[in-house]
Amino acid sequence: MEMRLEVVQVPVADVDRSKSFYTEKLGFVLDHDVEYIPGMRVVQLTPPGSAASVVIGTGMTSMAPGSLEGLQLVVPDIGATRAELLARGADISEVQDMGGVKFAYFADPDGNRWVIQGATPPAAMRK
């Protein structure tokens, strides 16, 4: 059996504002922006280098805008990533070291909360 998580819905109130945030401030790639049927708009965005995408839009979910939390973006250099996001205008926390694993936090315009995690080598390589 094979299963891949490839798309996660992110509930937002203003699709265009969120689309701008994810593309301009976070550098996500806009995969498509379509209205399949009246009232159902689907905007798919992919973080740079990711196999998984997020979807924002209308008519897709009953989740309240801003109710999602804990999605993690794993990056090779958390300091460099944080610096780039700040330069793009994103509001991101200071990097926190949690016992050798580093994290930083941000929220989208609706309050959906994200985590950036610095990549750590597999346990076998840390010995």
C-alpha positions in Angstrom: 0.0 0.0 0.0 1.2 3.5 -0.7 -0.4 6.8 0.6 0.9 10.3 0.1 -0.5 13.4 1.8 -0.5 15.9 -1.1 -3.1 18.5 -0.3 -4.3 20.2 2.9 -7.2 22.6 3.1 -6.5 25.9 4.9 -9.7 27.7 5.9 -9.6 31.4 5.1 -12.2 34.3 5.0 -10.7 36.3 2.2 -9.3 34.2 -0.6 -7.6 37.0 -2.5 -5.9 38.4 0.6 -4.7 34.9 1.6 -3.5 34.1 -1.9 -1.4 37.3 -1.9 0.0 36.4 1.6 1.0 32.9 0.6 2.5 33.9 -2.8 4.1 37.2 -2.0 5.1 36.9 1.7 5.8 33.2 1.8 6.9 32.5 -1.8 4.4 29.7 -2.4 3.8 28.8 -6.1 0.3 29.3 -7.4 -0.6 26.0 -9.0 -4.1 27.0 -10.0 -7.0 29.3 -9.2 -10.3 28.0 -10.6 -14.0 28.1 -9.9 -15.2 24.6 -10.7 -18.9 25.3 -10.0 -20.5 28.6 -8.9 -19.6 29.2 -5.3 -16.6 26.8 -5.3 -13.3 28.5 -5.9 -10.2 26.4 -5.5 -6.7 28.0 -5.1 -3.9 25.5 -4.8 -0.5 26.7 -3.6 2.7 24.8 -3.1 5.6 25.7 -0.8 8.9 25.9 -2.7 10.4 22.4 -2.8 7.4 20.7 -1.3 5.5 17.6 -2.7 2.4 18.7 -0.7 0.2 21.7 -1.4 -2.4 23.7 0.4 -5.8 24.7 -0.9 -7.7 27.8 0.0 -11.0 28.8 -1.5 -14.7 28.9 -1.1 -17.4 26.3 -0.8 -15.0 23.5 0.2 -14.9 23.2 4.0 -16.9 23.8 7.2 -13.8 24.7 9.2 -13.8 28.2 10.5 -11.3 30.6 9.0 -8.2 30.7 11.2 -8.9 27.4 13.0 -6.0 25.4 11.6 -2.8 25.1 13.5 0.4 23.1 13.6 1.2 22.7 9.9 5.0 22.4 9.8 7.3 23.5 7.0 10.7 21.8 7.4 13.6 23.9 6.0 17.3 23.1 5.7 18.4 26.5 7.2 15.9 28.0 9.6 17.9 31.2 10.1 18.2 31.9 6.3 14.5 31.0 5.8 13.4 33.3 8.6 15.5 36.1 7.2 14.0 35.7 3.8 10.4 35.6 5.1 11.0 38.7 7.2 12.4 40.5 4.1 9.2 39.5 2.2 7.2 41.2 5.0 6.0 38.1 6.9 5.7 38.4 10.7 7.6 35.4 12.1 8.8 34.7 15.6 12.3 34.5 16.8 13.9 31.0 16.3 13.5 28.9 19.4 15.8 26.0 20.2 13.8 23.1 21.7 16.6 20.8 22.7 18.5 20.7 19.4 15.5 21.2 17.2 14.8 24.7 16.1 11.4 26.2 15.5 9.8 29.6 14.4 6.1 30.4 14.2 3.8 32.6 12.1 0.2 33.0 11.3 -1.6 33.8 8.0 -4.0 36.8 7.9 -6.9 34.7 9.3 -4.9 33.4 12.2 -4.1 29.9 10.9 -0.9 29.0 12.7 2.1 27.5 11.1 5.5 26.2 12.4 8.8 26.3 10.6 11.2 23.6 11.7 14.9 23.5 11.0 15.7 20.1 9.5 17.6 17.7 11.7 19.7 14.8 10.5 18.4 11.3 11.2 19.2 10.0 14.6 21.8 7.5 13.2 23.8 10.4 11.7 23.8 12.5 14.9 25.8 10.0 16.9 
